[in-house]
Amino acid sequence: MIGFALLLVFALQANPVRTTHGEVAGTELASGVRVYKGIPYAAPPVGKLRWRSPQPAEPWKGIRQTSQYGPSCMQEPYPQGSPYRSNPGPMSEDCLYLNIWTSAKVGERRPVMVWLYGGSLTRGSGSAPASEGERLARKGVVVVTLNYRLGIFGFLTHTQLTLESENKASGNQGIEDQIAALQWVKRNIAAFGGDPDLVTVFGESAGSWSVSALAASPLAKGLIHRGIGQSGAQLALLAARAREEVENAKLGTLEQLRAKPAADLMKENFATRLVVDGHVLPQTIRVIYEDGKQNDLPLLLGYNADEATVFHPLLTGRKAVDQYEQEGKQRYGRLYDAYVKTYPATTPMEKRKALLDHWRDVRFGWHIRSWARLQVKNGKAPTYMYYFTRVPPGPGGRRLGAYHGAEIPYVFGNADGSREWGPVDKRLSETMMAYWINFAKNGNPNGPGLAQWPRYDLTREPILELGDALKVREQLHKDGLDLQERVYAQRPVVLSR
């Protein structure tokens, strides 16, 4: 027993890697993948550093053990019954840590894939079981997950914060955290067998919002080389900093806010959103793309067939009938007839489906298509689009269909041990992992043994359906997405700051 214990300790302390802040020791898994958890990429944003841009982490002496994840950032857990609910583990404002999975040999330069979690910028963690990177790392990439500040801790805009900032900006601290993590990757990932000049950022929902923000931000230039957006982008209006500063002044002075315990801050009535701050985002993401000033990255973008079901699980009967009419009149006004024509429905069940399709198009499809169109029009790098339609087995799929986030286990291969996954699910997961990895390597998802995925263009608008079978579709949901374009065109112009 003693010998076994010594061997186990030795294994846990194997593979020390030198970073710019000190050495770290990872854990080697039976698959040969080495895992390094809880590496600090910035100083704890506490005390006077609360709401500051991320500051450099303190160096350490000796070898730092990295067998445990760092704490998750402050957040309210998902409610019971949510398909996203999992144990968030310890939470703290001291949460700026990242995790690495690699099977690269010394001297290799493998593509790097940096995952940004979703959760409306208010929830999520780089330690979520669904995004563990072992299976992707086994297939030839280095995977990085990270925590970034959430809610009021990560997106507070305040006049006094702006005044104390050397950049004369506030808000978007969570995006600044992501940029700081990418800077850490740039400096250190070669020591883990990764190529710092071949970094793909990929994310889902608010993680995909973040990818769209990074693709637009001048601060991310040279740090990212590919972008994968799964079910999310911020291609409509963004909040203006000055307007948010006025609203958030009601919360108190900066001194008062920094004196409050984190638990009390989480009770504040705070609207979490990206802002045009003049620093991370000098203009709205859409305007940056319209002006051709984005980071010109190859993009792989898509969304799911039943995006809205998880947000409206109780939409039935009379409620669906009433909401169908209310939604149409409130959102569309004089375009109401176009709404009814685009999403026709008579019975309560038809109106339920029409509403869910409408919300899918408004909240996800239009943003993703707008992102793709703007890149094709004003960039040189290629874009590829997908549409995920596989209904996952189990109670979540039976209740919600191909719901928001249902593709994540397929991308990471992290449900292939489930008793409910069948041959179709395993085959689709292997296919999606291959597409995603090819894209990270080459900026093109295509490869040997895979169905051809056509490059997106503005004429045919091809999109690859990822479902029970693979097939190319063209101009998907065109009438609904075109209607959203008409609605957007009628909105008033918003000042950048």
Secondary structure, DSSP 8 states (H G I E B T S, - for coil): -HHHHHHHHHHHT-SEEE-SS-EEE-EE-TTS-EEEEEEE-S----GGGTTS--------SSEEE--S---B-S-----TT-TT-----SB-S---EEEEEE---TT--EEEEEEE--STTTS--TT-GGG--HHHHHTT-EEEEE----HHHHS---HHHHHH-TTS--S-HHHHHHHHHHHHHHHHGGGGTEEEEEEEEEEETHHHHHHHHHHH-GGGTTT-SEEEEES----S--EEHHHHHHHHGGG--HHHHHHS-HHHHTTS------EE-SSS-SS-HHHHHHTT-S----EEEEEETBTTGGG-TT--HHHHHHHHHHHHHHHHGGGHHHHHHHS---SHHHHHHHHHHHHHIIIIIHHHHHHHHHHHHH-SS-EEEEEE----SSHHHHHHSSBTTTTHHHHHTTTTT-TT--HHHHHHHHHHHHHHHHHHHHS----TTS-------TTT-EEEEESSSEEEEESTTHHHHHHHHHHHHTS------
